[in-house]
Amino acid sequence: MKKVSSMFGTLFLILSIIILIVCVYVAVKSKRTGEEIYIFGYKPYMIATGSMEPTLKVRGIVLVKEVPYEEIKEGDIISFIPTLIGQSVCHRVIEVTPEGFVTKGDNNYTADMSVATKDEYKGKVVFSTNVLGTAYYAITEGNKIIVIGLFILILLGVVMAVVAIKYLRKEE
């Protein structure tokens, strides 16, 4: 039983590292080019405000999928870039109208002032996690010492995972 739990722990660590690396790659490439970068139809975003708490926490990471505009329904959480703000927002759709989506943050008392139009719509939130948010923020926005420290920790994690896998294979 310990072998199985150890294998799942190792697998989770490796997957977390892969997700983190992909998120950092997309963030850096997006900043350099100034365009939205999607990988296999998905784009990671970091939550900047508490407007969607407790559903989406500050510095949590969400994956936004390029879902057709026509498939969005009430209750879905979408990502859009309002013209007035110019930054990505992730809010819940509370009404679908011919003009666009009426949205509201779960932690807000009122609906957003403007409707999210088809041109502003980016995709549907399909996954969220708070586990990797701090690491993602430190790498994309933090100072170099934090980035180097995180890199060393990730490298140690990978080495430990490889050693654990070799040890488990020897026991079998």
Phi, psi and omega in degrees: 000323178295325179298317182295314180293325177294320179295317179295321177298316179295316179299316179298318179299313181296316178297320178298318179295318179298314179299316180298316180297317179296317180298316180294317178302312181296317181297313182294316181295320179297318180294320182290317185270338182077012179243164177284125180250122177246140176245118184053036178084009181237147175223130176277144173228152173255134180285127185259337184232171180267018184294339181250009179292146005273359182297309178238120184269154177302136184067012171283161179248136175240150172254125179254128181256142177286084178264137179306140182308320184291342182272353181284138180227171179303138180098340178289148173260125183240162173249135178209160179241097179298137181303321182292329184265316180080007177233155182295139177232138173244109179224164181275139176282123179252347177199140176254122180237166177299333180280334182156202183259131170274124185238162180202138172286141180303331183264004180262151180277332183233164177291160177298150185293326181244159179273139177281110183276171180299323180291329182275337184294135179246325181166182182254137176286121182245349181203144175217148177211148176254354186294316187262359186300315182294319178295317179300315180297315182298321182287318184276330185239346188278184180272171187293327180297317179296317180298315180296317178299316178295320178300317179296317178298318178296317179299316177298321178298317179295316179300315179297322179295317180296316179297318180297319179295316178298319179296317180294323179293323178294323181292330180288000000 
